[in-house]
Amino acid sequence: MDFYCISTSHKNANLDVRERFSFSLQRIKESLEFYKENNHQFLGPKSEIAILSTCNRFEIYVTFRGNQHDFMDNSTKVFQSMLAFVAELTGSSIHEIYPLFIQRQNMDAVEHLFRVTSGLESQVLGEVQILGQVSDALTIALEVGSARHPLASLFQSAIHTAKRAHTDTEIGKKPSSISSTAVQIAEKWMKDSRNQTILVIGAGEMSKLALKTFKQRGFQNLTIINRTYSKAIELAEQFSYQAAPFEQMENLLLSTDIVITAASVEHPIITHDSLKPILKLRNNSSLLFLDIAMPRNVDSAIRSLPGVELIDLDDLKSRLDQTRQHQEKEARQVEAIIKDELRIYSYWVEVMPTVGKLHRKAEMIRRQEMEKMIQHSPDLDPHLQEKIDLLTRSLVKKILHEPSSKMRLETTNKEMNMYTNTLNFLFGLDEQENTAQIDMDKLYNV
């Protein structure tokens, strides 16, 4: 079975590029509906497709049902059609977007999805949020009908792998970004009090990551300011926080307990001379500055002021390095889990076509017998006919469950070939009549 993936992410594209390919869940749904209605323009009705979009990546996954389509052994044509679809969605040209996307095929594409879902490809190593986003991508594709069993099986295996990684290791249990580390320091400094006030200066990516972590940890008393007020409002609405004009910074500093600065400026916006009179009005109450900007937003001279603590990127780096050492150790364990799951999945990919043919053959026989029964009993009550249909479906499913399950069990290549060859021979699975189109996803979860 062939799998294809095109991907652009924080690893090969800047924020401006990634913003162009940031799709909401609703837009993903509309895009897949468009594809389904117009698949003849791209990869045809035998294709399956899913879209994954996060703040740091945009990816499309494609596979085909069966082996009778126009793209057999022509990966160049497949990737061109995938890029043509993206170009159609974004109003771009293929020539323009071609350099922005990395192309992966077959087990490279499978391994990439496993790594993405497990958090190894995230900007924050081991993040858990990506698991939910991959699940959402699959759910939408299944609802729209752009993905069926082959692609669903791939995504479900990736989700299973990620859940195993997060259960068996601590890859997602400690922060590994500058922003999340800063939030962790703030949390300790507050001594678990949620009543203290927080001021975030700046509305860029670093601030967004910090706000996301604050929100996840239940902090509520937070205000965002930015030189462009509309951006502060937009970010505040996204996380249900407050926004204020940048000109109110001095007034806000009078009552703030923690300040996180991540503004894009050339010179410090908080200096020794500007902060000193503010501290007097605060009666020298404690104030923590977490400066995660580059260039720095806070003048290091404020460290000489009483009641002030400043932690900048140099201070954060040593803490972050310690965390990353822990994360990288956990990541090596996740790598081993992925390797194990890839071996299992590659085996299943080999036997899945045979299992699918077995179920299709059984379903075809069931349908033929149902048609004969209806022909010989034209006056059969429709309600009873429906019950018989459900009963025969259930019988076929239960009869085939055990052999299908045993085919999933990993064996040697020699044994696998023997099993598949035996099934093909005994049930005549390669006969032409077995190529009839049957919607297996509605029948069996094989």
Buried (B, 14 or more C-beta within 10 A) or exposed (E): BBBBBBBBBBEBBEEEBBEBBBBEBEEBBBBBBBBBEEBEEBBEEBBBBBBBBBBBBBBBBBBBBBEEBEBEEEEEEBBBBBBBBBBBBBEBEBEEBBEBBBBBBBEEBBBBBBBBBBBBBBBBBBBBBBBEBBBBBBBBBBEBEBBBBBBBBBBEBBBBBBEBBBEEBEBBEBBBBBBBBBBBBBBEBBEEEEEBBBBBBBBBBBBBBBBBBBBEEEBEEBBBBBBEBEBBBBBBEEBEBEBBEBEEBEEBBEEBBBBBBBBBBEEBBBEBEBBBEBBEEBEEEEBBBBBBBEEBBBBEEBEEBEEBBBBBBEBBEEBBEEBBEBBEEBBEBBBEBBEEBBEBBBBBBBBBBBBBBBBBBBBBBBBEEBEEBEEEEEEEEEEEBEEBBEEBBEEBBEEBEEEBEEBEEEBEEEEBEEBBEEBBEEBEBEEEEBBEEBEBBEBBEB
